Amino acid sequence: MGTTSKITRVQLKVNQGFESVLLGIVSAEPDYKLSLTLNRKLKIALKNVSPVTIPGNNPEIIFSRFSDTTTSPGLICELVSNRSGKNVLLKKLRNIDYIFQVYDPENETDIVEITASIRNTDHITAVFNLDPGAIKDKNLQYLTH
């Protein structure tokens, strides 16, 4: 007779307390110029990385993404375009051109200071704090990791 081993289910506890901070940016500047401007203003190093791709459409819709993971350990900054031609990534935020994400699990970054610095940047019309819980859009999953 074969012996069957009992399967034990183990649940890992993950710290869900941290969420990324999302800022909506309104700017007529192209993505590469805005990333260079934010690099100078915030002293970060945004670089072009793999874009956000929305599958299922023919052809796929691609939104540019710039990311910085090297400036400070644990801190990740990303700039994602909310527009690709006539397509919009987050349809509820149609008036926003870019989404700037800040992941800081150590909570060492002053988001109010970052927001104020971005607001005082040339070629940026407006900056909004976005609440990820209040955004009801299926494409939000492509922004959050």
C-alpha positions in Angstrom: 0.0 0.0 0.0 1.2 3.4 -0.9 1.5 6.0 1.8 0.1 9.4 0.9 1.7 12.4 2.5 -0.5 15.1 3.9 -0.2 18.4 2.1 0.5 21.3 4.4 -0.5 24.7 3.2 1.8 27.5 4.4 0.7 31.1 4.0 3.4 33.7 3.8 2.8 37.0 5.5 3.8 39.9 3.3 4.0 43.5 4.6 1.1 45.1 2.7 1.3 48.3 4.7 3.3 50.1 2.1 1.7 51.3 -1.1 3.4 53.4 -3.8 2.6 57.0 -4.0 1.1 58.1 -7.3 1.4 61.6 -8.7 -0.4 62.7 -11.8 1.6 65.2 -13.9 0.1 67.5 -16.6 2.8 68.6 -19.1 3.0 69.1 -22.8 6.7 68.0 -22.9 7.7 64.7 -24.5 8.5 61.9 -22.1 12.2 62.0 -22.6 12.4 65.8 -21.9 10.2 65.5 -18.9 12.4 62.6 -17.5 15.5 64.7 -18.0 13.8 67.7 -16.2 12.8 65.5 -13.3 16.3 64.0 -13.1 17.8 67.5 -12.7 15.1 68.8 -10.3 14.8 65.7 -8.0 18.4 64.5 -8.4 17.4 61.1 -9.6 18.4 59.0 -12.7 15.3 58.1 -14.7 16.2 55.9 -17.6 14.1 54.5 -20.4 13.1 50.9 -19.5 10.7 48.3 -20.9 7.4 50.0 -21.6 4.0 49.2 -20.1 2.3 47.0 -22.6 -1.5 46.4 -22.7 -2.1 42.9 -24.1 -5.2 41.8 -25.9 -5.4 44.7 -28.3 -4.4 44.2 -31.9 -1.9 45.7 -32.1 -0.7 45.9 -28.4 -0.8 49.4 -26.9 2.6 50.5 -25.6 3.1 53.3 -23.0 6.7 54.6 -22.3 8.2 54.1 -18.9 11.3 55.6 -17.3 12.6 54.1 -14.1 15.3 54.9 -11.4 16.4 52.2 -9.0 19.9 53.3 -8.4 19.7 56.6 -6.6 18.8 55.3 -3.1 18.6 51.7 -1.9 15.0 50.5 -1.7 13.7 53.7 -3.4 12.2 53.2 -6.9 10.9 56.1 -9.0 9.0 55.6 -12.2 7.5 57.9 -14.8 4.9 56.3 -17.1 3.2 58.0 -20.0 -0.6 58.0 -19.7 -0.9 58.5 -23.5 0.1 56.5 -26.5 -1.2 58.2 -29.7 -5.0 58.4 -29.2 -5.0 55.7 -26.5 -5.1 56.5 -22.7 -3.7 54.1 -20.1 -6.0 55.2 -17.2 -9.2 56.4 -18.9 -10.6 57.9 -15.7 -7.5 60.2 -15.6 -7.8 61.3 -19.2 -6.5 64.8 -18.4 -3.3 63.6 -16.9 -0.3 63.1 -19.2 2.1 61.2 -17.0 2.0 59.1 -13.8 5.0 59.5 -11.4 5.3 56.6 -8.9 7.4 56.6 -5.8 8.0 53.3 -4.0 9.7 53.8 -0.7 9.4 50.9 1.7 11.6 52.7 4.3 9.4 55.8 4.2 12.5 58.0 4.1 11.3 60.2 1.2 9.3 63.3 1.8 6.5 63.1 -0.7 5.3 66.7 0.1 8.7 68.0 -0.8 8.8 66.0 -4.0 5.4 67.2 -5.0 6.4 70.8 -4.3 9.6 70.4 -6.3 7.7 69.0 -9.3 5.1 71.8 -9.1 7.9 74.4 -9.3 9.4 72.9 -12.4 9.2 74.6 -15.8 6.9 73.1 -18.4 4.8 71.3 -15.8 1.3 72.7 -15.6 -0.1 70.7 -12.7 0.7 67.9 -10.2 -1.9 65.9 -8.4 -1.7 63.3 -5.6 -3.6 60.2 -6.8 -5.2 57.7 -4.5 -4.7 54.2 -6.0 -7.7 52.9 -4.0 -10.0 55.4 -5.5 -9.0 54.8 -9.1 -11.3 52.2 -10.6 -9.5 51.3 -13.8 -8.5 47.8 -14.9 -5.2 49.1 -16.4 -4.0 50.2 -12.9 -2.7 46.7 -12.4 0.0 47.4 -15.1 1.4 50.2 -13.0 1.5 48.5 -9.6 4.0 45.8 -9.2 
